[in-house]
């Protein structure tokens, strides 16, 4: 799938002689050395990444890492010193004034950390503002504003003013204003950072739910690793203007690129980062209509398994057979799987986190992973779940015998 947004070797140098700073940055000089030698500040250095249609791409780093400058290079609120920014294959850095206005109006919406609402305008009028700039008629923009407010959970609040709303509600207004234009790309710059922790978590959850409906391409800037890991399909970690690692949340936690990333991730609750899909194994199940107890026992012995799931003709699990039960049945001369199947067994989906399904491992049986149609797609053992949790995980050990 072609990239929706692509950043190629982007630099941004602030100062009176950016070309001198750029030359040194391209040679790999540090931000501090460039500042001392030229007086220029390297905000972004050699940044490259691709964002696919419909994904949430998180850019994470400490204050001063260059992340907010980078996102502003995408819509050219800040023009890069060097490099290219592509949106649907078109180079934004080459766009003239008119083209740039069209891209900002029709392709992109931006949500800021500080809500930037007009205090003298109602909530509905704030949401309509971008549509008004686009020249959309009064009735249509009113209808779109009401639709956007409903999407973010603020139906009925259109006639109120920003000071009547809580911080979280005001941020929803900012999000509704961006959504009202129906942009293909949302740029969110520390959008939840100004909110209280509880409201922030609620907004994160709401964004996840919203994305299941609107399927926007979202580039989200944050300094909070937990937020990045919770929201992101992919995460880019920045330090001193450079991207030091890009990967899935699981990649960032399990394989940090350097000590800087490792320091961020050392206290992460892995159980809330790793999904069942990231650790499940593909195991060939037994087919109830043709396999026997003897087949089951032979397969479990050869593959060193303690249990195997049994599926029907549609690959939907109907039960599980343990090696212990199969061995006992064989000694008694029982051949039919139906007589040794246990129908009470744990199931989950690939999208669930380890923490969410941890209790299912208590029975000691492998957990069946099923898709939306109920078909078996993988298996997770209790041992694998525990092995993927950090030693300081705040969950009591499970007896997996």
C-alpha positions in Angstrom: 0.0 0.0 0.0 1.5 3.4 -1.0 2.3 5.8 1.9 -0.4 8.4 2.7 2.4 10.6 4.2 6.1 10.2 3.5 8.9 12.2 5.1 12.3 11.9 3.3 15.5 13.2 4.9 13.8 16.3 6.4 16.0 18.9 8.2 15.0 22.1 9.9 17.7 24.5 11.0 16.9 27.7 12.8 19.4 30.6 12.6 21.0 33.2 10.5 23.1 30.7 8.4 21.0 27.5 8.1 23.1 26.3 5.2 26.2 26.1 7.4 24.2 24.2 10.1 22.7 21.9 7.5 26.1 20.9 6.1 27.4 20.0 9.5 24.2 18.2 10.4 24.5 16.1 7.2 28.0 15.2 8.3 26.6 13.9 11.5 27.7 16.7 13.9 25.8 16.9 17.1 23.2 19.6 17.8 25.5 21.1 20.5 28.5 21.3 18.3 26.5 22.9 15.5 25.1 25.5 17.9 28.6 26.3 19.2 30.2 26.6 15.8 27.5 28.3 13.8 24.9 29.7 16.3 22.2 27.7 14.5 19.8 25.4 16.2 19.1 22.0 14.6 15.4 21.3 15.3 15.0 18.3 13.0 17.8 16.3 11.4 17.5 13.7 8.6 14.0 12.6 9.6 12.4 9.9 7.4 9.3 7.8 7.9 6.1 6.6 6.1 2.6 6.6 7.4 0.0 4.3 5.8 -3.6 5.2 5.1 -5.7 4.8 8.3 -3.0 4.3 10.8 -2.1 6.2 13.9 1.6 7.2 13.8 3.0 8.5 17.1 6.1 10.7 17.2 7.4 10.7 20.8 10.2 12.6 22.5 11.1 14.9 25.3 10.7 18.6 25.1 13.1 20.0 22.6 13.5 16.8 20.7 12.0 18.4 17.5 8.8 16.5 17.3 6.5 19.6 17.2 8.7 21.2 14.6 8.5 18.0 12.5 4.7 17.9 12.5 4.6 21.5 11.3 6.9 20.7 8.4 4.2 18.3 7.2 1.7 21.0 6.5 4.4 23.6 6.1 3.5 25.8 8.9 7.3 25.6 9.1 9.2 25.1 5.8 11.9 22.5 6.0 15.5 23.6 5.4 16.0 20.4 3.3 14.2 17.2 2.5 10.8 16.3 1.1 7.3 15.8 2.4 4.9 13.8 0.3 1.1 13.6 0.7 -0.5 11.1 -1.6 2.7 11.2 -3.7 2.7 15.0 -4.1 5.7 17.0 -2.7 4.3 19.5 -0.3 7.7 21.3 -0.1 7.2 22.3 -3.8 3.6 23.6 -3.4 3.0 27.2 -4.1 0.8 29.4 -1.9 -2.5 28.5 -3.5 -1.7 24.7 -3.6 -0.6 24.9 0.0 -3.8 26.5 1.1 -5.8 23.8 -0.7 -3.8 21.1 1.0 -4.4 22.6 4.4 -8.1 23.2 3.8 -9.0 19.9 2.2 -6.4 17.3 3.1 -5.3 18.1 6.6 -6.8 19.1 10.0 -4.7 20.1 13.0 -5.5 19.7 16.7 -3.3 21.7 19.1 -2.3 21.2 22.7 -3.9 24.4 23.7 -7.4 24.3 22.3 -7.2 27.7 20.4 -10.9 28.2 20.6 -12.4 31.6 20.0 -13.8 32.6 23.4 -16.4 35.0 21.9 -17.8 32.3 19.5 -20.2 29.5 20.5 -19.0 25.9 20.4 -20.9 25.4 17.1 -19.3 28.6 15.6 -15.9 27.4 16.6 -16.4 24.1 14.9 -17.7 25.8 11.8 -14.7 28.1 11.5 -12.7 26.0 9.1 -15.7 25.4 6.9 -16.4 29.1 6.8 -12.8 29.7 5.6 -13.5 27.1 2.9 -16.4 29.2 1.7 -19.0 26.6 2.6 -22.6 28.0 2.9 -24.2 28.6 6.3 -26.7 25.7 6.3 -24.2 23.1 5.1 -21.5 24.2 7.6 -24.1 24.2 10.5 -25.1 20.6 9.5 -21.5 19.5 9.4 -20.7 21.1 12.7 -23.6 19.4 14.4 -22.5 16.0 12.9 -18.9 16.6 14.1 -20.0 17.5 17.6 -22.1 14.3 17.7 -19.1 12.2 16.7 -17.0 13.6 19.6 -19.8 13.2 22.1 -20.9 16.9 22.4 -24.3 16.8 20.8 -26.4 19.5 22.4 -23.5 21.7 23.4 -23.4 23.8 20.2 -24.9 26.9 21.7 -22.6 27.1 24.7 -19.4 29.0 24.9 -15.9 27.6 25.6 -15.8 28.9 29.1 -18.9 26.7 29.9 -17.0 23.6 29.1 -14.4 21.5 30.9 -10.9 21.1 29.5 -11.7 17.7 28.1 -14.8 19.0 26.4 -12.9 22.0 25.0 -10.4 19.6 23.5 -13.3 17.7 21.9 -14.4 20.9 20.3 -10.9 21.3 18.8 -11.1 17.8 17.5 -14.6 18.4 16.1 -13.4 21.5 14.4 -10.7 19.4 12.6 -13.2 16.6 11.8 -15.9 18.9 10.4 -13.7 19.6 7.4 -13.6 15.8 6.9 -9.8 15.8 6.3 -8.0 12.7 5.2 -5.1 13.4 7.6 -5.2 14.6 11.2 -2.1 16.2 12.7 -2.4 16.2 16.5 0.3 18.1 18.4 0.4 17.2 22.1 -3.4 17.2 21.8 -4.1 15.7 25.3 -1.0 17.0 27.2 -2.9 19.9 28.8 -5.6 17.7 30.3 -5.8 16.2 33.7 -4.6 12.6 33.8 -8.0 11.0 34.2 -9.5 13.2 31.4 -6.5 12.4 29.3 -7.0 8.7 29.6 -10.7 9.1 28.7 -9.7 11.2 25.6 -7.2 8.5 24.5 -9.9 5.8 24.8 -12.3 8.0 22.9 -9.8 8.6 20.1 -9.3 4.8 19.8 -13.1 4.3 19.5 -13.4 7.3 17.1 -10.7 5.9 14.8 -12.7 2.7 14.4 -15.4 4.8 12.9 -13.6 7.6 10.9 -10.4 5.7 9.8 -8.3 8.8 9.5 -4.6 8.9 9.0 -3.3 10.4 12.2 0.1 11.7 13.1 0.2 12.3 16.8 2.9 14.1 18.8 3.5 13.3 22.4 6.1 13.3 25.1 4.3 10.5 27.0 5.6 7.0 26.2 2.5 5.4 27.7 0.3 7.4 25.4 2.4 6.6 22.4 2.3 2.9 23.1 -1.4 2.9 23.8 -2.5 4.8 20.7 0.1 4.1 18.1 0.2 1.5 15.3 3.8 2.7 14.9 5.9 4.9 17.1 8.9 7.1 16.2 11.2 8.1 19.1 13.1 11.4 18.6 16.2 12.7 20.4 18.0 15.9 19.6 16.1 16.4 16.4 16.8 12.9 15.1 14.6 9.8 14.9 16.4 7.1 16.8 13.9 4.3 16.4 10.6 3.5 14.5 8.6 0.4 15.2 5.4 -1.1 16.6 4.8 -0.5 20.3 5.9 -4.1 20.9 9.1 -3.5 18.9 9.9 -0.4 20.9 9.4 -2.2 24.2 11.0 -5.5 23.4 13.9 -4.3 21.2 14.9 -0.8 22.1 17.4 0.6 19.6 19.7 2.1 22.2 20.1 3.1 25.9 18.0 6.2 25.4 15.0 4.2 24.2 15.7 1.5 26.8 15.6 4.1 29.6 12.1 5.1 28.5 10.8 1.6 28.3 12.3 0.0 31.4 9.2 0.6 33.6 6.6 -0.1 30.9 3.8 -2.5 31.8 4.5 -5.0 29.0 1.2 -6.7 29.7 -0.6 -3.6 28.5 1.6 -3.2 25.4 1.8 -6.7 24.0 -1.2 -8.1 22.3 -2.2 -11.8 22.1 -1.6 -11.6 18.3 2.0 -10.6 18.9 2.9 -13.8 20.8 0.4 -16.4 19.6 1.6 -19.5 17.8 0.1 -21.1 14.7 -0.7 -24.7 15.7 -2.4 -27.2 13.4 -5.6 -28.2 15.3 -7.3 -31.6 15.2 -10.3 -32.0 12.9 -13.1 -33.7 14.8 -14.6 -35.5 11.9 -11.5 -37.4 10.8 -8.9 -37.4 13.7 -8.9 -40.0 16.5 -7.6 -40.1 20.1 -4.6 -42.0 18.8 -3.9 -39.2 16.3 -4.2 -36.6 18.9 -1.8 -38.3 21.3 0.7 -39.0 18.6 0.6 -35.3 17.5 1.0 -34.0 21.0 4.0 -36.3 21.7 5.8 -35.4 18.4 5.2 -31.6 18.8 5.8 -31.7 22.6 2.3 -30.2 23.3 0.2 -30.7 26.4 -3.1 -30.1 24.6 -4.6 -29.6 21.1 -7.8 -27.8 20.0 -10.4 -29.6 18.0 -12.2 -27.7 15.2 -15.2 -28.3 12.9 -15.2 -28.1 9.1 -15.3 -24.3 9.3 -12.1 -24.2 11.5 -14.2 -23.1 14.5 -13.0 -24.6 17.8 -15.4 -27.1 19.4 -13.2 -28.2 22.3 -9.8 -29.2 23.5 -8.0 -32.5 24.2 -5.2 -32.8 26.7 -2.4 -35.3 26.5 -3.4 -36.7 29.9 -6.9 -37.4 28.8 -5.9 -38.8 25.4 -3.4 -41.1 27.1 -6.0 -42.4 29.5 -8.5 -42.9 26.7 -6.0 -44.8 24.6 -5.3 -47.2 27.5 -9.0 -47.9 27.7 -9.3 -48.4 24.0 -11.3 -45.3 23.3 -10.9 -43.9 19.7 -13.5 -41.2 19.3 -12.3 -37.6 20.0 -15.8 -36.6 21.1 -15.5 -38.8 24.2 -12.3 -37.0 25.5 -13.1 -33.4 24.3 -13.3 -30.7 27.0 -15.7 -28.1 25.9 -14.9 -25.6 28.7 -11.8 -23.9 27.4 -10.5 -20.2 27.2 -10.8 -18.2 24.1 -9.8 -14.6 23.2 -9.1 -12.4 20.2 -5.7 -11.4 18.8 -6.3 -7.7 19.6 -6.6 -8.2 23.4 -3.6 -7.4 25.5 -1.9 -9.9 27.8 -3.1 -8.0 30.9 -6.7 -8.2 29.6 -6.7 -12.0 29.3 -4.1 -12.9 32.0 -6.7 -14.5 34.2 -7.7 -16.9 31.3 -4.3 -18.6 31.8 -5.1 -19.7 35.3 -6.6 -23.0 34.1 -3.3 -24.0 32.6 -4.9 -24.7 29.2 -3.7 -23.1 26.0 -5.9 -20.2 25.0 -7.7 -20.4 21.6 -7.3 -17.2 19.6 -10.2 -16.7 17.2 -11.1 -14.1 14.6 -14.3 -12.2 14.1 -16.0 -15.2 12.5 -15.0 -17.4 15.4 -12.4 -19.4 13.4 -9.2 -20.5 15.2 -6.2 -18.4 14.1 -3.7 -19.3 16.8 -2.9 -20.5 20.3 -1.3 -18.9 23.3 0.1 -20.9 26.2 0.1 -19.7 29.8 3.9 -20.2 29.8 4.4 -17.9 26.8 2.2 -15.2 28.4 4.2 -15.2 31.6 7.5 -15.2 29.6 6.5 -12.0 27.9 5.7 -10.1 31.1 8.5 -8.3 33.0 9.7 -9.8 36.3 8.2 -6.8 38.1 4.7 -7.2 36.6 2.1 -6.4 39.3 0.2 -9.6 38.8 0.4 -12.7 41.1 2.1 -15.7 39.5 -0.1 -18.3 37.9 0.1 -22.0 38.6 0.4 -23.4 35.1 0.5 -27.1 36.0 
